[in-house]
Structure formats: C-alpha cells, structure tokens
Amino acid sequence: MIDLHSEIMNLPCEPDTSNHAERLAFKRGHKQARHAAADLVAAHEAEDGGEGCDAAVAAIQFALADDDGMTFLRLWNEGEFDVIRREWPDAPDEVFIGADPLYKPA
C-alpha cells in the first residue's frame, strides 16, 4: 500500500523562475499545498477510520502522476468537480465516487 503522507510530503519543488522573491513565494506555496494535501488525507482517514476514503486516495494518486497535481487537489478539495471534469477528462471515476454528491456512474 502506498504511504500517501510520505509521497505528498516528498513532492519535489521546482520553481520556474530565477527571481529570488518569486522562488521564495513559490516554495512557501508548495509547502502549504503539501501540508494541506497531507491534512486532507489524514482527515479523510480519521473520518472513515481508514476505510472508505477511496476517492481521496484516488485523487491524490492521480495528482501525484499529473504535472499540475496541486491545482487538481486544490480544486478537488474545494468540490470543483465540474472544473476537474473539464480540465482533467482523463481523471478516473474513483476520484468522484463518494466525494461528488452529484456523481452519477456512466
């Protein structure tokens, strides 16, 4: 089984600017996003006793493999499922099941 907390906390931070202030802001935002994602996993596991958090696990696993995974997770956490469907049409149904109250299987 994947250790999602470790995977999230070890996501690489690669600022795409040489401007020192921008690099620091990028790193700060990256750190905040990692911690928010790890907290999200912990909250879902605590809420479900470690069971039934399949949508969160699927969302995080999908985000780890995507170049814009942090944006995906932020939108997922905010319940912006229509945006996710539009921007990530390849996202698996598992990221919606149990998380999106309007989800209907195809």
C-alpha positions in Angstrom: 0.0 0.0 0.0 1.2 3.5 -0.9 2.2 5.8 2.0 0.4 8.9 0.8 1.6 11.1 3.5 5.3 10.4 2.6 4.5 10.7 -1.1 2.9 14.1 -0.6 5.5 15.5 1.8 8.3 14.5 -0.7 6.8 16.1 -3.8 9.6 18.0 -5.5 9.6 21.8 -5.5 10.9 23.2 -8.8 10.3 26.9 -9.0 10.3 28.0 -12.7 11.8 31.5 -12.1 15.2 32.9 -11.3 13.7 35.9 -9.3 14.6 35.3 -5.6 11.3 36.7 -4.2 9.2 34.6 -6.7 11.2 31.5 -5.8 10.6 32.0 -2.1 6.9 32.6 -2.7 6.7 29.5 -4.9 8.4 27.4 -2.2 6.1 28.7 0.5 3.0 27.9 -1.6 4.4 24.5 -2.4 5.0 23.7 1.3 1.5 24.9 2.2 -0.1 22.8 -0.6 1.8 19.7 0.5 0.7 20.2 4.1 -2.9 20.8 3.0 -2.9 17.6 0.9 -1.5 15.6 3.8 -4.0 17.1 6.2 -6.8 16.2 3.7 -5.7 12.5 3.7 -5.4 12.5 7.5 -8.9 14.0 7.9 -10.5 11.5 5.5 -8.8 8.6 7.2 -9.9 9.8 10.6 -13.4 10.4 9.5 -13.7 7.0 7.9 -11.5 5.1 10.3 -9.1 4.5 7.4 -11.8 2.8 5.4 -14.0 4.4 2.7 -11.6 7.2 1.7 -11.2 5.7 -1.7 -12.0 9.0 -3.5 -9.3 10.9 -1.6 -6.7 8.2 -2.2 -7.7 8.1 -5.9 -7.5 11.9 -6.2 -4.1 12.0 -4.5 -2.7 9.2 -6.6 -3.9 10.8 -9.8 -2.5 14.2 -8.7 0.9 12.6 -7.9 1.1 11.5 -11.5 0.0 14.8 -13.0 2.2 17.8 -13.8 -0.5 20.1 -12.3 -1.4 17.8 -9.5 -1.5 20.5 -6.8 -4.1 22.5 -8.7 -6.1 19.4 -9.2 -6.1 18.6 -5.5 -7.0 22.2 -4.5 -10.0 22.0 -6.9 -10.9 18.6 -5.7 -10.8 19.7 -2.1 -12.9 22.7 -2.9 -15.5 20.5 -4.6 -14.9 22.0 -8.0 -15.8 18.7 -9.7 -17.1 20.3 -12.9 -13.9 22.1 -13.4 -12.0 18.9 -12.8 -14.1 17.0 -15.4 -13.4 19.8 -17.9 -9.7 20.3 -17.3 -8.8 16.6 -16.5 -11.0 14.5 -18.7 -8.7 11.5 -18.0 -9.3 11.6 -14.2 -10.7 8.2 -13.1 -14.3 7.9 -11.8 -12.9 6.9 -8.5 -11.9 10.5 -7.7 -15.6 11.4 -7.8 -17.2 8.4 -6.1 -18.1 9.3 -2.5 -16.7 12.9 -2.9 -19.0 14.4 -5.5 -22.6 14.3 -4.3 -23.8 14.8 -7.9 -21.7 12.0 -9.3 -23.7 9.5 -11.4 -22.0 6.5 -12.9 -21.9 6.4 -16.7 
